[in-house]
Amino acid sequence: MATKPTENTKKNKGKPENLRPWKPGESGNPGGRPKKKLITEMYEEILNDPEHIAAIKAATVKALRNGNMAMVLQLREMADRTEGKVTQPIEADITVNLADAMAEARKRAAR
């Protein structure tokens, strides 16, 4: 059996109390977005440690020689997180004559 709504429910209609917009110049997230994720910081710490450089080089060579895809993927993940993903430049000639494009669209629509 349904109960009668309380006075508070009628007054607020499901909205939380004390809501107000942020004042001009006031941030709702003063700390901002975290700059890096914890795992990225960990990878940077490992990769920047001079004691690990020789071991990382040896592991990279071993993974490539033995075809250990899991290790290769792990190394790629570490590189992507610390150096950024490698970009691939794409060349394209995108010169379009609007009149020709409209005429072509009209031909397709007439079919």
C-alpha positions as CSV (number, residue, x, y, z in Angstrom):
1,M,0.0,0.0,0.0
2,A,1.4,3.4,-1.0
3,T,2.1,6.0,1.7
4,K,1.3,9.7,1.4
5,P,4.3,11.8,0.4
6,T,5.8,13.9,3.2
7,E,5.8,17.7,3.2
8,N,9.5,17.8,2.3
9,T,8.9,15.7,-0.8
10,K,6.1,18.0,-1.9
11,K,8.3,21.1,-1.4
12,N,11.4,19.9,-3.1
13,K,9.9,17.6,-5.8
14,G,12.9,15.2,-5.7
15,K,15.6,17.9,-5.8
16,P,18.4,17.9,-3.2
17,E,18.4,20.8,-0.8
18,N,20.8,23.8,-0.9
19,L,21.6,23.6,-4.6
20,R,23.0,26.7,-6.1
21,P,25.1,27.5,-9.2
22,W,28.8,28.3,-8.8
23,K,29.6,32.0,-8.3
24,P,31.3,33.7,-11.2
25,G,35.0,32.8,-11.1
26,E,34.4,29.9,-8.6
27,S,35.4,26.5,-9.8
28,G,33.4,23.4,-9.0
29,N,36.6,21.4,-9.3
30,P,39.4,23.5,-7.8
31,G,42.0,20.8,-7.9
32,G,41.3,20.2,-11.6
33,R,41.7,17.0,-13.5
34,P,44.7,14.8,-12.4
35,K,47.6,15.4,-14.8
36,K,48.6,11.7,-15.0
37,K,47.4,8.3,-13.9
38,L,49.2,6.4,-11.2
39,I,50.4,3.7,-13.6
40,T,51.9,6.3,-15.9
41,E,53.8,7.8,-13.1
42,M,55.0,4.3,-12.1
43,Y,56.2,3.6,-15.6
44,E,58.0,6.9,-15.8
45,E,59.7,6.2,-12.5
46,I,60.9,2.8,-13.7
47,L,62.0,4.0,-17.1
48,N,63.9,7.0,-15.7
49,D,65.8,5.0,-13.1
50,P,69.4,4.6,-14.4
51,E,69.6,1.2,-12.7
52,H,66.7,-0.2,-14.8
53,I,67.9,1.1,-18.2
54,A,70.2,-1.8,-19.0
55,A,67.6,-4.3,-17.9
56,I,64.9,-2.6,-20.0
57,K,67.2,-2.7,-23.0
58,A,68.0,-6.4,-22.5
59,A,64.3,-7.2,-22.0
60,T,63.4,-5.4,-25.2
61,V,66.0,-7.2,-27.3
62,K,65.0,-10.5,-25.8
63,A,61.3,-9.9,-26.4
64,L,61.9,-9.0,-30.0
65,R,64.3,-11.9,-30.7
66,N,62.0,-14.5,-29.1
67,G,58.8,-13.1,-30.4
68,N,57.3,-12.7,-27.0
69,M,54.3,-10.7,-28.0
70,A,53.1,-10.2,-24.4
71,M,56.4,-8.5,-23.5
72,V,56.3,-6.4,-26.8
73,L,52.8,-5.3,-26.0
74,Q,53.8,-4.3,-22.5
75,L,56.8,-2.3,-23.7
76,R,54.5,-0.6,-26.3
77,E,52.0,0.2,-23.5
78,M,54.8,1.7,-21.4
79,A,56.1,3.8,-24.3
80,D,52.6,5.0,-25.2
81,R,51.8,6.1,-21.7
82,T,55.2,7.9,-21.2
83,E,56.0,9.2,-24.6
84,G,52.5,9.5,-26.1
85,K,51.1,7.4,-29.0
86,V,53.0,7.6,-32.3
87,T,51.1,9.7,-34.8
88,Q,50.7,8.7,-38.4
89,P,50.6,11.5,-40.9
90,I,48.0,11.2,-43.5
91,E,48.0,13.0,-46.8
92,A,44.8,13.7,-48.5
93,D,43.7,16.0,-51.3
94,I,40.3,17.3,-50.2
95,T,39.4,19.8,-52.9
96,V,35.7,19.6,-53.5
97,N,33.8,21.8,-55.9
98,L,30.5,22.5,-54.2
99,A,28.5,22.7,-57.4
100,D,29.9,19.3,-58.6
101,A,29.1,17.8,-55.2
102,M,25.5,19.1,-55.3
103,A,25.0,17.8,-58.9
104,E,26.3,14.4,-57.9
105,A,24.0,14.3,-54.9
106,R,21.0,15.3,-57.0
107,K,21.9,12.4,-59.4
108,R,22.0,9.9,-56.5
109,A,18.7,11.2,-55.1
110,A,17.0,10.9,-58.5
111,R,17.7,7.2,-58.8
